[in-house]
Amino acid sequence: MQELLSDFGATLSLERGRSAKTVEAYEGDLRQAALFMSGRGRTEWREVNREDAAAWAQELNDRKLATSSMARKLSALRMFARHLVHDSVRSDEFTELIEGPKLRRKLPETLTIEEIDRILAAPVGGSAFALRDRAMLELFYSSGLRVSELCGLSLQLLDLENGLVRVWGKGSKERIVPVGQTAGAAIAAYLESGRPHFVKSRKTGSQLFLSNRGTAISRKMVWVLVKDYTRKAGVEKPVKPHLLRHSFATHLLGGGADLRAIQEMLGHASIGTTQIYTAVEETRLVDHHAKYHPRNKDEV
């Protein structure tokens, strides 16, 4: 049974572009399923039937797993079942009748525009560090990048003349994202007067944002800087780098941007992932109505 799991992992990686972590997680889930099936006397995946799949789902439920973990394990089994049919190992999908848990998606936290302005203004002065951090934060919010994408940017991917940046996102998928005027000006200032300070001839490559050692800035360092500038800005929310990305999407939507355009800029494979921001915007409108509409205020 394990050999077929290895083939499935290779398919996920090579043909579908899934990350190594995703492949590892799915293979681990399926090894657990294979062990369960062998306990029911199934020595080959050809022998597994719908009752076995339903029993596996019940086993996961009995173990009181987190809803997200259970959903991922069942999703892995469904994908594997389709893979077996595609490769003519089986003629049927034995997972057709199993139902996964209903996931309640948590609305992402966001920052207000005023809070964003305060954080972006926090790196003050003309030092190389201030220039770098100001450019980094401006680009982060302007283009809605993931922190890994920000750290991985090279000079060759930046087109300040046309206000664009080429990004390699999840699954090695390429997308082109606009760079706003303010972010472009901050990056230009950093390239002229900040980045040369960080360049170390033997260590430095073509990465855009550099550490004091001349190497690409790390995700951990970005997290530390965002936290530090949030404190300096007097913003009391627990701000992590991803919050700038959430705020980017929410503010675009609130300003009237098309959801499909936001999906493309964020690099979401599915529009369903992007639609979570419509719920955030709806919640914001309800809150504003409750706070400011005269008929919602207590009588005095």
C-alpha atoms as one frame of an Amber mdcrd trajectory, in Angstrom:
protein
   0.000   0.000   0.000   2.904   2.342   0.711   4.231   2.246  -2.868   1.051
   3.798  -4.218   1.296   6.525  -1.590   4.779   7.425  -2.840   3.453   7.644
  -6.408   0.673   9.932  -5.222   3.162  12.169  -3.410   5.258  12.476  -6.566
   2.154  13.435  -8.541   1.250  16.142  -6.044   4.744  17.573  -6.175   5.633
  17.300  -9.856   2.300  17.655 -11.632   0.250  19.765  -9.251   3.027  21.916
  -7.842   2.171  21.298  -4.175   4.800  22.325  -1.654   7.005  19.808   0.132
   5.194  20.522   3.420   1.784  19.862   1.859   2.982  16.606   0.290   4.512
  15.507   3.580   1.272  16.249   5.457  -0.889  14.367   2.946   1.424  11.372
   2.881   1.379  11.264   6.692  -2.431  11.363   6.694  -2.619   8.546   4.154
  -0.121   6.387   6.041  -2.449   6.640   9.036  -5.375   5.667   6.808  -3.412
   2.733   5.370  -2.617   1.471   8.866  -6.307   1.699   9.774  -7.321  -0.167
   6.610  -4.788  -2.934   7.266  -6.369  -3.355  10.690  -9.597  -4.127   8.845
  -7.858  -6.788   6.776  -7.197  -4.674   3.686  -3.744  -5.406   2.297  -4.180
  -3.449  -0.961  -5.965  -0.221  -1.842  -7.972  -2.162  -4.438  -9.705  -3.933
  -1.531 -10.761  -0.810   0.351 -14.493  -0.106   0.051 -16.956   2.620   0.993
 -17.624   1.070   4.401 -13.893   1.171   5.167 -13.730   4.843   4.200 -16.774
   5.633   6.341 -15.213   3.757   9.262 -12.030   5.838   8.877 -14.091   9.026
   8.984 -15.843   7.801  12.125 -12.481   6.915  13.686 -11.238  10.452  13.106
 -14.405  11.851  14.636 -14.092   9.587  17.689 -10.539  10.829  18.249 -11.909
  14.364  18.768  -9.531  15.853  16.235  -9.650  19.513  15.412 -12.131  20.186
  12.623  -9.393  21.474  10.312  -7.215  18.378  10.880 -10.078  15.994  10.220
 -11.062  17.883   7.067  -7.487  17.742   5.749  -7.168  13.988   6.366 -10.434
  13.238   4.573  -9.474  15.591   1.750  -6.200  13.695   1.341  -8.077  10.405
   1.132 -10.509  11.783  -1.466  -7.677  13.095  -3.616  -5.879   9.772  -3.334
  -9.037   7.881  -4.344  -9.343  10.024  -7.488  -5.651   9.427  -8.179  -6.188
   5.658  -8.040  -9.022   5.909 -10.557  -6.956   8.163 -12.814  -4.100   5.634
 -12.773  -6.512   2.740 -13.441  -5.724   1.097 -10.116  -9.437   1.208  -9.337
 -12.590   1.830 -11.337 -14.487   3.593  -8.547 -13.908   6.300  -5.981 -14.444
   4.598  -2.631 -14.723   7.941  -0.794 -17.837   9.197  -2.590 -20.166   8.751
   0.381 -18.050  10.084   3.235 -18.795  13.569   4.536 -16.272  15.824   6.161
 -16.892  18.299   8.957 -18.328  21.692   8.161 -15.543  24.224   8.513 -16.375
  27.609   9.957 -13.827  29.964   8.521 -12.541  32.500  11.007 -12.662  36.023
   9.676  -9.161  37.466   9.300  -8.202  40.335  11.563  -7.496  43.623   9.818
  -6.078  47.029  10.621  -7.811  50.313   9.997  -6.334  52.663   7.412  -5.325
  55.004  10.234  -3.500  52.192  12.030  -1.733  51.211   8.816  -0.635  54.832
   8.281   0.847  54.966  11.769   2.784  51.729  11.333   4.138  52.732   7.920
   5.260  56.073   9.342   7.061  54.434  12.280  10.489  53.976  10.605  11.725
  57.559  10.904  14.952  59.169   9.792  17.311  58.658   6.884  19.454  55.795
   8.158  19.942  52.702   5.992  17.818  50.690   8.424  14.972  53.213   8.355
  15.068  53.394   4.558  15.003  49.591   4.281  12.226  49.092   6.795  10.103
  51.895   5.358  10.423  50.419   1.848   9.689  46.932   3.119   6.544  47.915
   5.027   5.266  50.090   2.189   5.705  47.290  -0.351   4.193  44.758   2.032
   0.969  46.743   2.326   0.970  48.161  -1.208   1.166  44.780  -2.940  -0.339
  42.379  -0.400   2.620  40.008  -0.447   3.116  36.968   1.743   6.099  37.347
   4.072   7.942  34.533   2.257   7.392  36.342  -1.039   8.690  39.600   0.390
  11.857  37.962   1.709  12.434  36.112  -1.565  12.204  39.133  -3.861  15.218
  39.784  -6.064  16.150  43.011  -7.827  15.393  41.445 -11.208  11.737  40.944
 -10.254  11.178  44.641  -9.572  10.015  47.053 -12.298   9.715  50.449 -10.642
   9.410  52.276 -13.954   6.102  50.553 -14.652   5.128  50.089 -10.997   5.128
  46.288 -11.019   6.737  43.392  -9.171   6.895  39.763 -10.307   6.209  37.349
  -7.464   6.720  33.607  -7.119   3.993  32.405  -4.788   2.688  29.100  -3.471
   3.283  26.120  -5.735   5.918  28.145  -7.632   3.129  30.064  -9.374   4.103
  33.383 -10.884   1.995  36.500 -10.722   2.539  40.205 -11.390   1.390  42.669
  -8.727   1.198  46.482  -8.869   3.492  48.593  -6.718   1.910  51.843  -5.543
   3.547  55.225  -6.006   4.374  55.697  -2.329   5.893  52.229  -2.092   7.806
  52.778  -5.334   9.308  56.023  -4.032  10.299  54.368  -0.738  11.969  51.465
  -2.596  13.821  53.867  -4.901  15.178  55.773  -1.883  16.252  52.507  -0.251
  18.016  51.298  -3.399  19.896  54.563  -3.752  20.881  55.305  -0.159  20.019
  52.289   1.978  20.779  48.989   0.291  24.447  49.805  -0.491  25.047  49.925
   3.278  24.004  46.272   3.621  25.928  44.904   0.637  28.766  42.549   1.537
  30.753  41.584  -1.545  31.175  37.889  -0.726  27.754  37.216   0.784  25.274
  39.427  -0.995  23.288  38.152  -3.933  20.509  39.876  -5.802  17.927  39.877
  -2.982  16.062  43.143  -2.601  15.860  43.379   1.174  19.076  42.601   3.034
  20.043  41.978   6.630  22.979  43.642   8.348  25.056  40.579   7.373  24.416
  41.192   3.698  22.138  38.189   3.260  18.432  38.088   2.419  16.307  39.272
   5.317  14.614  36.390   7.119  10.916  35.876   7.845  11.715  35.895  11.562
  13.402  39.282  11.260  10.424  40.681   9.354   8.142  39.458  12.135  10.334
  41.178  14.746  10.398  44.439  12.785   6.634  44.499  12.235   6.066  43.883
  15.932   8.564  46.600  16.892   7.110  49.239  14.568   3.584  48.362  15.684
   4.636  49.107  19.263   6.318  52.370  18.227   3.177  53.379  16.325   1.066
  52.885  19.441  -1.157  50.266  17.798  -2.391  47.932  20.510  -3.537  45.062
  18.277  -1.259  41.981  18.097   0.071  42.625  14.596   1.816  39.906  12.611
   3.150  40.336   9.060   0.168  38.543   7.506  -2.122  41.198   8.977  -0.732
  43.704   6.471  -1.779  41.351   3.665  -5.268  40.969   5.118  -5.563  44.733
   5.468  -4.414  45.237   1.863  -7.248  43.021   0.585  -9.911  44.430   2.912
  -9.061  48.048   2.121  -9.072  47.375  -1.633 -12.474  45.731  -1.379 -13.819
  48.556   0.761 -12.589  51.026  -1.839 -14.553  49.299  -4.587 -11.955  46.977
  -6.150 -13.211  43.952  -8.082 -12.990  40.671  -6.158 -11.403  38.872  -9.110
  -8.680  41.512  -9.320  -7.971  41.103  -5.599  -7.818  37.316  -6.056  -5.233
  37.737  -8.813  -3.113  40.138  -6.777  -3.191  37.875  -3.706  -2.377  34.792
  -5.767  -5.349  32.783  -4.509  -6.053  29.671  -6.562  -9.766  29.837  -5.716
 -12.114  32.823  -5.615 -13.675  31.176  -2.563 -10.533  31.949  -0.565 -10.746
  35.623  -1.515 -14.459  35.856  -0.712 -13.669  35.716   3.006 -12.847  39.433
   2.714 -16.398  40.223   1.635 -17.533  38.882   5.017 -14.979  41.123   6.728
 -16.313  44.144   4.849 -19.919  43.231   5.645 -19.050  42.927   9.338 -17.377
  46.340   9.239 -20.481  47.918   7.677 -22.760  46.356  10.285 -20.505  47.635
  13.070 -20.524  51.145  11.607 -24.294  51.084  11.251 -24.717  49.942  14.854
 -22.334  52.626  16.087 -23.452  55.643  14.075 -27.086  55.225  12.979 -29.314
  57.378  15.239 -31.970  54.667  15.608 -29.387  52.303  17.074 -28.443  54.631
  19.926 -29.959  54.398  23.361 -32.615  56.952  24.113 -31.716  59.611  26.630
